[in-house]
Amino acid sequence: MTQPATAAQKQTPTSDAKSAGDQGSSRRPVLRWDVRTLSLLGVLAVLVAVGGITAPDEFLATSNLQLVLTQASVIGVVTVGMTFVITSGGIDLSVGAMVALASVWATTVATQEFGFAGILFTAVIVGVGCGLVNGLLIAYGRMVPFIATLAMLASARGLALQITDGSTQVVSVDSVLDLGGRDAYVLGIPPLVLIFGAVTVIGWLLLNRTTFGRRTIAVGGNAEAARLAGIDVRRQRLYLYLLSGLCCGIAAFMLIVLAGSGQNTNGNLYELDAIAAAIIGGTLLSGGRGTIIGSVLGVLIFTTITNIFALNNLETAVQQIAKGAIIVAAVLVQRRSLHGDT
């Protein structure tokens, strides 16, 4: 007797084609991300070549490359936090102001009396506190992220100015200052670069290998669908702004080490640089897709451009125009890739 056909045997050529198409479509985003990452690496390689040609003695010097990586580290840590926020469909315009407030609060005379630990703790807790306020206003106060973080930008800048009274607060704690010295380098790598590397690895794992990352992407892709799937959207958004504040607190401490002081002007335009780096790295402004590696490459590209312009004594205005052109090109590429998915 013939055996009845199983479900697998009943599968039609049409279903086979559909299955193959689904597999192909699942591969295409991976391939596109690989191409984008390789493209960013290519752009970075071209910039390095340009720097080597236009200023070979200065640009390729070990000290200058260490400087580029160190400068990229501070804004890079902020960008990691910004990447999570944008991936969830939000925005944070207050990151630069939070860095400023955390840096000046951590360098007051009263704080410095507690030494290294006091400065680090204060910088981190101020950043987290600001992130908590942003998160509560957005997640539970139902304020638009643009408005809530814009209000935080103004408030944090104002409070930083009030604390410093417009003056620079010099750090007198030797253990903090020593962290920025060459004696603290590990195998020729500045400590701030190592901190940036650690934050990047943790951020990548958090976004790509945990349920927290999957929930972040789900909320950014479709908040209502995420809610119906059982995700507490409001709590997730609160956590994301707390994470952004934490990154700002860490960056503030790094800036204190780098500059040896706290100023109310610290972190100026960090919000624009962080958003731009995330965008050219491949994170969608509309949410639902983000990449830590791409954001890091975006930071390195912008920092390298700044360094090349400085070494060649080119005007800052031209540098800003170049950055703007890169941002526009990145957004156009994003739009093209989105239309390609439909």
Disulfide bonds with the S-S distance in Angstrom:
none
